[in-house]
Amino acid sequence: MPRELSPEFRRKVLDLLRAGRAVQQIAEDLQISDQTIYNWRRQDRIDPGLVAGVTSTDHRRHT
């Protein structure tokens, strides 16, 4: 079963990406999957409207 990761942890990962760290290195260092990081990065671009997709707010309304 997947473990629940905090919003603070997610923010830390996204900050590392913005600082220029490679996805593979972050995944290895923090022991999370690279796919999780890619998903978080994509959602981080969707929420402010930078790319098309369902926002986090809309997703929560429909679940």
C-alpha positions in Angstrom: 0.0 0.0 0.0 1.4 3.4 -0.9 2.5 5.6 2.0 0.9 9.0 2.6 3.4 11.9 2.0 2.7 15.3 3.5 2.1 18.4 1.5 5.2 19.9 3.1 7.3 16.9 1.8 5.7 17.4 -1.7 6.6 21.2 -1.6 10.2 20.3 -0.6 10.5 17.9 -3.6 9.1 20.6 -6.0 11.5 23.2 -4.5 14.4 20.8 -5.2 13.2 20.4 -8.8 13.1 24.2 -9.3 16.6 24.5 -7.8 17.8 22.3 -10.7 18.0 18.9 -9.1 17.4 15.9 -11.4 14.2 13.8 -10.8 16.2 10.6 -10.6 18.6 12.0 -8.0 15.7 13.3 -5.8 13.9 10.0 -6.1 16.9 8.1 -5.0 17.8 10.5 -2.2 14.3 10.6 -0.8 13.4 7.0 -1.6 10.3 7.9 -3.6 9.4 6.9 -7.1 10.4 9.1 -10.0 6.8 8.7 -11.3 5.5 10.3 -8.1 7.8 13.3 -8.7 6.7 13.6 -12.4 3.0 13.5 -11.3 3.6 16.1 -8.6 5.4 18.4 -11.1 2.6 18.0 -13.6 -0.1 18.8 -11.0 2.0 21.8 -9.9 1.8 23.1 -13.5 -1.9 22.4 -13.8 -3.1 24.1 -10.6 -2.0 27.7 -11.6 -3.2 27.1 -15.2 0.2 26.7 -16.9 -1.0 23.5 -18.6 -4.4 22.0 -19.2 -5.8 19.4 -16.7 -8.0 18.9 -13.7 -6.9 21.1 -10.8 -6.4 19.8 -7.3 -9.4 21.7 -6.1 -11.6 20.3 -8.8 -10.4 16.8 -8.1 -11.2 17.1 -4.4 -14.7 18.3 -5.2 -15.4 15.2 -7.3 -14.1 12.6 -5.0 
